[in-house]
Amino acid sequence: MSFEMFFIGRDLPVHRIGLGTGRLVGKGYWGPGGERADAVRLLRHAVMRGVDLIDTSGDYGPGLAEELIAEALRPYPVGLVIATKGGIVRTSATEWHLDGRPESLREMCEASLRRLGLETIDLYQLHRIDPQVPLAEQLGALTELRNEGKIRHIGLDSVSAEQLRAATELAEIASVQNRFHLLDREAASLLELCEERQVAFLPWAPLNDGALTASGQPVVDEIAAAHDATPAQVALSWLLHRSRVLLPAPGTTSAAHLDENLAAGDLELSPEELSRLQEIA
């Protein structure tokens, strides 16, 4: 991975391609996915390959993804950053319930600490802003947890630029996590704000839920062929070139696909190629 490191919260250095864990659990982020031993091997392989940012959530499973991380990687290597989330309660594979009440956020955070076997979570992200609870109360709860040493940095998931501005008036925000990829740039204004404030932007579904692994986009396919690369590598490389605050963490269950994703960090795209890709929407 040749692209430079990024410092989350200005003090947590990570390589700019991480690993998402949503695919290690079942469909709809519910229940087990494949064999537990396979997930453990993949996580260990990722760290062996230099991955130092793992993105997960307490509601993946629920709880299962965090348990897999602990089983695979404890005692954690120095420098490994685990980002997890709270604020959503799952009751089935299709039901997601927002719960931003301070007492609930505390309970979720402490449950993640137990499952992960950590004293401090490096990056704890509010999975969604609960419209039924004042934002000041939600961020106040996370700030209290940070002051207690249970959280190092606070992040937000699925927010607008306006919401990020409002949040930064209430707390230090180290990251956002929104949908953003080669074919979906709706969050461009949010990305611009993150660049101004050096806030990490973790684009979820950076390969468009797998659709960009075989894009069907002529420009992408042509550029991939010119570099003896895959469409997925071109899509990830475009993100890395697009902004230094972008930290894609694509999910996979395959060590080969993980290696392919990491190799995107060595793919250098020319200004002309980037211009052609920029025109795709």
C-alpha positions as CSV (number, residue, x, y, z in Angstrom):
1,M,0.0,0.0,0.0
2,S,2.0,2.9,-1.3
3,F,-0.4,5.8,-0.5
4,E,0.5,7.9,2.5
5,M,-0.9,7.3,6.0
6,F,-3.7,9.4,7.4
7,F,-4.0,10.4,11.0
8,I,-7.5,9.9,12.3
9,G,-8.2,12.5,15.0
10,R,-4.7,13.8,14.1
11,D,-3.1,11.1,16.3
12,L,-4.0,7.6,15.0
13,P,-2.0,6.8,11.9
14,V,-3.5,4.3,9.5
15,H,-2.9,3.0,6.0
16,R,-5.7,4.4,3.7
17,I,-7.2,1.0,2.8
18,G,-8.8,-0.9,5.7
19,L,-11.1,-3.9,6.1
20,G,-14.8,-3.8,6.7
21,T,-16.4,-6.7,8.6
22,G,-20.0,-6.5,7.4
23,R,-19.4,-9.5,5.1
24,L,-18.2,-11.7,7.9
25,V,-21.7,-12.0,9.2
26,G,-24.9,-13.1,7.6
27,K,-27.2,-11.4,5.0
28,G,-28.6,-8.2,6.3
29,Y,-25.8,-8.1,8.8
30,W,-27.7,-10.7,10.8
31,G,-26.5,-13.9,12.3
32,P,-23.4,-15.9,11.3
33,G,-22.1,-15.8,7.7
34,G,-19.7,-18.6,6.7
35,E,-17.5,-20.7,8.9
36,R,-16.2,-18.9,11.9
37,A,-12.7,-20.3,11.4
38,D,-12.7,-18.8,7.9
39,A,-13.5,-15.3,9.3
40,V,-10.8,-15.6,11.9
41,R,-8.2,-16.6,9.2
42,L,-9.2,-13.6,7.0
43,L,-8.8,-11.2,9.9
44,R,-5.4,-12.5,10.8
45,H,-4.4,-12.4,7.1
46,A,-5.5,-8.8,6.9
47,V,-3.3,-7.8,9.8
48,M,-0.4,-9.8,8.5
49,R,-0.7,-7.9,5.2
50,G,-0.4,-4.6,7.0
51,V,-4.1,-3.6,7.5
52,D,-4.3,-1.4,10.5
53,L,-7.9,-0.1,10.2
54,I,-10.8,-2.5,10.8
55,D,-14.3,-1.1,10.5
56,T,-17.1,-2.9,12.4
57,S,-20.3,-2.3,14.3
58,G,-22.0,-3.6,17.4
59,D,-25.1,-4.3,15.4
60,Y,-23.3,-6.6,12.9
61,G,-24.5,-10.0,14.0
62,P,-25.5,-8.3,16.3
63,G,-22.3,-8.5,18.3
64,L,-20.8,-11.3,16.2
65,A,-18.4,-9.2,14.1
66,E,-16.8,-7.7,17.2
67,E,-16.5,-11.2,18.8
68,L,-14.8,-12.5,15.7
69,I,-12.3,-9.6,15.8
70,A,-11.4,-10.4,19.4
71,E,-11.1,-14.1,18.7
72,A,-8.8,-13.5,15.8
73,L,-6.6,-10.7,16.9
74,R,-6.3,-10.5,20.7
75,P,-3.9,-9.6,22.0
76,Y,-4.1,-6.7,19.5
77,P,-0.9,-5.6,17.7
78,V,0.4,-2.2,18.4
79,G,-1.1,0.4,16.0
80,L,-4.2,-1.5,15.0
81,V,-7.2,0.8,15.0
82,I,-10.6,-0.7,15.5
83,A,-13.6,1.5,14.6
84,T,-17.0,0.4,15.7
85,K,-20.5,1.9,16.0
86,G,-23.5,2.2,18.2
87,G,-26.9,3.8,18.1
88,I,-28.9,1.1,16.3
89,V,-30.8,-1.8,17.8
90,R,-31.5,-4.9,15.7
91,T,-34.5,-7.1,16.2
92,S,-34.3,-9.1,13.0
93,A,-32.5,-9.3,9.7
94,T,-34.8,-6.6,8.3
95,E,-35.4,-4.4,11.3
96,W,-33.2,-1.5,12.4
97,H,-34.3,0.7,15.3
98,L,-32.5,4.0,16.0
99,D,-31.8,4.6,19.7
100,G,-29.7,7.6,20.6
101,R,-30.7,7.9,24.2
102,P,-27.6,8.6,26.3
103,E,-28.2,5.5,28.5
104,S,-28.6,3.3,25.4
105,L,-25.4,4.7,23.8
106,R,-23.5,4.0,27.0
107,E,-24.8,0.5,27.2
108,M,-23.9,-0.2,23.6
109,C,-20.4,1.2,23.9
110,E,-19.7,-0.8,27.0
111,A,-21.0,-3.9,25.4
112,S,-18.6,-3.3,22.4
113,L,-15.8,-2.9,24.9
114,R,-16.6,-6.2,26.5
115,R,-16.9,-8.1,23.2
116,L,-13.7,-6.6,21.7
117,G,-11.8,-7.0,25.0
118,L,-10.7,-3.4,25.0
119,E,-10.4,-0.7,27.6
120,T,-10.6,2.0,25.0
121,I,-12.3,2.0,21.5
122,D,-10.1,4.1,19.2
123,L,-13.0,5.3,17.0
124,Y,-16.6,5.0,18.2
125,Q,-19.1,6.2,15.6
126,L,-22.8,7.2,16.1
127,H,-24.3,4.8,13.5
128,R,-27.2,7.1,12.8
129,I,-28.4,10.4,14.4
130,D,-31.6,9.7,16.2
131,P,-34.1,12.4,15.3
132,Q,-36.1,11.7,18.5
133,V,-33.2,12.7,20.8
134,P,-31.5,16.1,20.8
135,L,-28.1,15.9,19.0
136,A,-26.5,17.5,22.0
137,E,-27.6,14.7,24.2
138,Q,-26.3,12.0,21.9
139,L,-22.9,13.6,21.4
140,G,-22.9,14.6,25.1
141,A,-23.1,10.9,26.0
142,L,-20.2,10.0,23.7
143,T,-18.2,12.9,25.0
144,E,-18.7,11.6,28.6
145,L,-17.5,8.2,27.5
146,R,-14.5,9.8,25.9
147,N,-13.7,11.7,29.0
148,E,-13.9,8.4,31.0
149,G,-11.3,6.9,28.6
150,K,-13.7,4.5,27.0
151,I,-13.6,6.2,23.6
152,R,-10.6,7.9,22.0
153,H,-12.4,9.6,19.1
154,I,-16.0,10.2,18.1
155,G,-17.3,9.7,14.6
156,L,-20.7,10.0,12.7
157,D,-22.3,7.7,10.2
158,S,-24.6,8.9,7.3
159,V,-24.8,12.6,7.9
160,S,-25.0,15.7,5.8
161,A,-22.5,18.5,5.7
162,E,-25.0,20.6,7.7
163,Q,-25.2,17.9,10.4
164,L,-21.4,17.7,10.6
165,R,-21.2,21.4,11.0
166,A,-23.8,21.3,13.8
167,A,-22.0,18.3,15.4
168,T,-18.6,20.0,15.5
169,E,-20.2,22.8,17.5
170,L,-21.0,20.2,20.2
171,A,-18.0,17.8,20.1
172,E,-14.8,17.0,18.4
173,I,-15.6,14.8,15.4
174,A,-12.8,12.7,14.0
175,S,-14.6,10.9,11.2
176,V,-17.7,10.5,9.1
177,Q,-18.9,7.3,7.3
178,N,-21.2,7.9,4.3
179,R,-21.9,6.2,1.0
180,F,-19.4,7.5,-1.6
181,H,-17.9,5.7,-4.6
182,L,-17.1,6.1,-8.2
183,L,-20.7,6.0,-9.3
184,D,-22.2,7.8,-6.3
185,R,-20.9,11.2,-5.3
186,E,-23.9,12.6,-3.5
187,A,-21.8,13.3,-0.5
188,A,-19.3,15.5,-2.3
189,S,-20.1,18.6,-0.2
190,L,-19.6,16.6,2.9
191,L,-16.2,15.3,1.6
192,E,-15.2,18.9,0.9
193,L,-16.0,19.9,4.5
194,C,-14.0,16.9,5.8
195,E,-11.1,18.0,3.7
196,E,-11.3,21.5,5.2
197,R,-11.4,20.2,8.7
198,Q,-9.1,17.1,8.3
199,V,-12.0,14.8,9.3
200,A,-11.5,11.2,8.1
201,F,-14.1,10.1,5.6
202,L,-14.7,6.3,5.6
203,P,-16.8,5.6,2.4
204,W,-19.1,2.7,3.0
205,A,-19.8,0.3,0.2
206,P,-16.7,1.7,-1.7
207,L,-17.2,-0.9,-4.4
208,N,-21.0,-0.3,-4.6
209,D,-21.9,-3.5,-2.8
210,G,-19.7,-5.5,-5.1
211,A,-21.1,-4.0,-8.3
212,L,-17.8,-2.3,-9.1
213,T,-15.8,-5.6,-9.0
214,A,-17.0,-6.1,-12.6
215,S,-18.1,-2.6,-13.4
216,G,-19.4,-2.9,-17.0
217,Q,-18.3,0.7,-17.3
218,P,-16.3,1.0,-20.5
219,V,-14.0,3.7,-19.1
220,V,-13.3,1.8,-16.0
221,D,-12.7,-1.4,-17.9
222,E,-10.3,0.3,-20.4
223,I,-8.3,1.9,-17.6
224,A,-8.2,-1.4,-15.7
225,A,-6.9,-3.3,-18.8
226,A,-4.3,-0.6,-19.5
227,H,-2.8,-1.3,-16.0
228,D,-3.4,-5.0,-15.9
229,A,-5.7,-4.3,-13.0
230,T,-9.3,-5.1,-12.1
231,P,-12.2,-2.7,-12.2
232,A,-12.4,-2.9,-8.4
233,Q,-8.8,-1.8,-8.1
234,V,-9.5,1.2,-10.4
235,A,-12.5,2.1,-8.3
236,L,-10.5,2.0,-5.1
237,S,-7.6,3.8,-6.6
238,W,-9.9,6.6,-7.8
239,L,-11.0,7.1,-4.2
240,L,-7.4,7.3,-2.9
241,H,-6.6,9.8,-5.6
242,R,-9.8,11.7,-5.1
243,S,-9.0,12.9,-1.6
244,R,-6.4,12.1,1.0
245,V,-9.1,12.1,3.7
246,L,-10.9,9.1,2.1
247,L,-10.2,5.8,3.8
248,P,-12.0,3.0,2.0
249,A,-12.5,-0.2,4.0
250,P,-14.1,-2.7,1.6
251,G,-15.5,-5.9,3.1
252,T,-14.7,-9.3,1.8
253,T,-14.6,-13.0,2.9
254,S,-11.8,-13.9,0.5
255,A,-8.0,-13.5,1.2
256,A,-7.4,-13.2,-2.5
257,H,-9.9,-10.4,-2.8
258,L,-8.4,-8.7,0.2
259,D,-4.9,-8.9,-1.4
260,E,-6.4,-7.5,-4.6
261,N,-8.0,-4.6,-2.8
262,L,-4.8,-3.7,-1.0
263,A,-2.9,-3.7,-4.3
264,A,-5.1,-0.8,-5.4
265,G,-2.9,1.3,-3.2
266,D,0.0,0.8,-5.6
267,L,-2.0,1.7,-8.7
268,E,-1.0,5.1,-10.0
269,L,-3.6,6.7,-12.3
270,S,-2.6,9.5,-14.7
271,P,-4.2,12.9,-14.7
272,E,-5.9,12.0,-18.0
273,E,-7.3,8.8,-16.5
274,L,-8.5,10.5,-13.4
275,S,-10.2,13.1,-15.6
276,R,-12.0,10.4,-17.5
277,L,-13.1,8.7,-14.3
278,Q,-14.2,12.0,-12.9
279,E,-16.7,12.4,-15.7
280,I,-18.5,9.1,-14.7
281,A,-21.5,9.8,-12.4
